Amino acid sequence: MATVAGGLSEGAGRRDLLSGTERAHALDRWIYVVMAGLFIVVTLIGFIPDSLGKIAAVQAGQRAPFPLVLHLHAVLMGSFLLLLFAQTALVATGRCERHMQLGVAGMVLAPALVIVGFLLVPVSYHGVWGAAQAAPPEARPGLRQLAAMLENIMLMQLRIGFLFPLLLGIGLWARRRDAGLHKRMMILAPAMALPAAIDRMTWLPTTLPGSPLASDLYTLLLLSPLFVWDVLRNRAVHPAWAIAAVIALPFTLAVHVAWDTPWWHAAARGLMGV
């Protein structure tokens, strides 16, 4: 695959290394489309109500307008997820040439998304920090508590910022070497960003703000259809899952160890220059 989200099939006539069977079964072709569609649904469920509430607050003068970088991030992430869905659908319907052509867009979207994501972190934080400094005395404690929460969320944002390009890079590296590894990494990489939507579903049981454990468990739950099908179909765990786990585990442990500790709050404020 010459794309970020593409190459989600092992190619015409190729056999999966684990199962040794033709990948013509409907679920083999469509499970990746289902996963891409699921990511879009989760993102919409998480972000639409939250965004509508914030827009209403902006219109009521209760919060500052959204910064430009936030709009850009939303456009890029939405475009990436739509591209992922389109690429999986093209492969599932056998239009691989079209899939390769469309994939060029992914080569631009992915790095742009990572860069804008890292830019968004300090912009969002400084907006709240500045509001806390300028707010009336009675409003400052709540804004400072929000700033502290953003410092914890920063841990998850940094984890996404590193894991997304790492897993994506492995997927791109494998596109001509191991299509099975490639197509799974193209799903696992964007899955790293799902907590951003999950955490906005305030109706879900959660361990926040005390711990990010629930967010991580929900992400694993969302990935479970592909994992379960993989195991049932191939009667083994594909190496992609082990590779992703080995890479993600240190970052996840770091998030949980640092979460809401005094030294992390001090470090985060140092990183933000406040």
N, C-alpha and C positions, 0 to 999 in steps of 0.2 A: 504494500500500500504506500502510496505517496501522499497520504493524508493523515490528519490527526485522528479522525474518527473512522476512517475507512479500513478496507482490507479485512472485513469481519467474516470472511469465509476463507476456507483453506484453498479455494480455487477449484476450477472445474476438474473433476476426475481425481483430485487428490484425496488421500485417506488420512483420517485422524491417527496420529502416532499411537494413541493409547487404545482406541477401540478397533482400529484396522477395518472399519466399515465405511461405505460411501456416505458422505454427509448430505444425503438427499432427503432425509426424513424431515417432515414439516417443522417439528420442534427444533431440530438442529439449525434450521435456517431462520426460524422466526423468534427463537428465544431472545436473540440479541435485539430484535426490533421491540419486543415486549419490554426488555430492560430499559432501552432508550426512551420508550414512551412512558414507562414508570417514573423515570427521572424527571421528565417534563411535568407529569401530573403532580409529583411531590413538590417540585419547585413552585408550581402555580398555587397549590394549596397553602404552602407556607408563606409565600410572598404577597399574594394578592390582598388578603385581608389586612396584613400588616402594612402594606403600602397605602391602601385606601385610608386606614386610620391615620397614618402620618401625613398624607395629603390633606386630610380634613384638619389636622392640627396646624399645618402650614397656613391653610386658608383662614383659620381662626386666629392666626397670629400667635399661636402657642409654641411654635418652634420655628427655627430658621429654615429657609428654602433648602432643598436638596442641592448639594454641591455638584458641579458638572461631572466630576470623576465618578460619582455614584450612578448618574445616568449612563455614562459610558460603560461602566462595569455591568450594569443590567443589560444593556444592548449586546455586549460581547458574550456574556454568559448565555443569554437567550439564544443568540445566534449559534453558539457552539453546541448547545443541546439540540437545536433544530437540525444542525448539520449532522450530528451523531445519529439522529433518527432517520434522516434522509439517507445517509450512507448505509446504515444497516438495512433499510428497506430496499435500496438499490441492489445490494448483494443478495438479499433474500429472494428478490424477483429476477435474479440472473443478469442484471444490467451492470456488469462489472466495469465495462469501459466508461460508462457514464459516471460511475462511482469514482473512478480514478481521476476523471476530469474535474469533478466537483471537489475532490479532495485538496486541490491547491488552495482553496479558501481556508481550509483548516490549518495550513502551514503558516498563515498570517494570524488567524484568530487565536491560536494557542499561546504564542509568546506575548501577544498584545494583552490577552486576558491575565496572564501572570504579572506583567508589568503594572497594569492598571490595578490589579488586586493589591499589590504591595503599596501602591500610591494611596489607595483608599483607606488603609489602616490609619496612618497619621492624620489624614484629613478628617475622618470621623472622630477620632480621639480628640483632636485639638478643638473641634467644634463643641464638644461637650465640656472639655476642660475650660475653654474660654467662657462658655456660658456660666459655668460654676463660679468663675472669678468675678463675673460682672453681675451676677444675680443678686437680688435682695437677700439679706441675711437669712430670712426664714426659708428661702428656696435652696440655699447652698448645700445643706446636708444631703438632700435627695439627689442633686446633681453630682455631688462628690461620690455618692454611693453608685450612681450610674457610671461614673468614670472608672471606679474600681472594678465594676463588672466588665467594662470594656477592656480593662487590662487583662482580665482573665480570658475573655473572648479572644484577645490578641494571640494567646497561646494556640488556640484552635485555628486562627487565621494563618499564623506562621506555619503550622503543620500542613494546612492545605497548600500554602504557597510553595512548600518544598516537595510534598508527596505528589501533587498533581503533575508537575513537570518531570519528576523522576520516573513515575510509572508510565507517563506518556512517552518519555524518551526510550524506555525499554521496549514499549510497544512498537515505536517507529523503527528501532534497531532490528526488531524481530520480523518486520513485515515481509522480508524476502527469505528469511532463514527458517522461521517457525510460525506459520500462520495461526496455529492454535494458541501460542503464547501471545501473539500480536492482538488477536481479536478480543481476548479476555482482558488484556491490559487497557484496551481502548474503552472498556466498560469500567474497570476498576479505577482508572485515573479520575474521571469526573465524579465517581462515587465518593471520593475523598471530600468533595465540597458539599455533600448532601446535608451535613449538620447545620449549615447556614439556613436551609429551609426548615429542617426539622425543629430547630430551636424556636422558630416563630409560630409553631403550632402549640399555642399555650394550652389547648384543651387536652394534650397528651400528658400522661403521667411522666414526671421528669425528676431528675436528681439535681437540676439547676436551681439556684446558683451555687449550691454547695459542691457539686461535682459534675464533670462532663460525661459520666458513665452512661447515662441514658441515651445521650446523643450518639455515642459510639455503638451501643447495642442496637438502636434503631437502624443505623447504617448497615450493620451486619444483617439485620432482619431483611432489609430491602435488597441486599445482595443474595439472600438465601435461595430465591428461585433458580438463579443461574448456577449456584454452587450445588444445590440438590440435583438439578438436572444433569450437571456435569458428572457427578458421582454415579447416578443411576445409569446414565448413558455409557460412560466409559469404564465403570466399575473401578474407578481409582480417582484420586485427587490430582487434578492437573497441576504441573509444576508452577503455573502462573499464580495459583493461590498461595503456594509456599513462598514464592519470591516476594509477592506483595506483603505477606505477613511479616517476613523477615525485615523488609524495608520499613514497614509502617510501625512495627512494635516499638522500636526505640523512641520514635517521635511521640507515640501515644503514651508511653510510660513517662516521658519527659513532661507532657502536658499534665498528666495526673499528679506527678510529684510536685510540680511547681504551682499547681492551681491554688490560688488564694493564699499563698504564703507571703509573709512580709518581704522576703528578699526578692520575690518575683515582682511584687508591686513596685518596689524601689527600682528594680532593673527596668521595668516597663516605662516608668516615668523618665528614667535616664535615656532610654532609647527614643522616647518622644521629645526629649529636650525640655521637660517641664520640671 
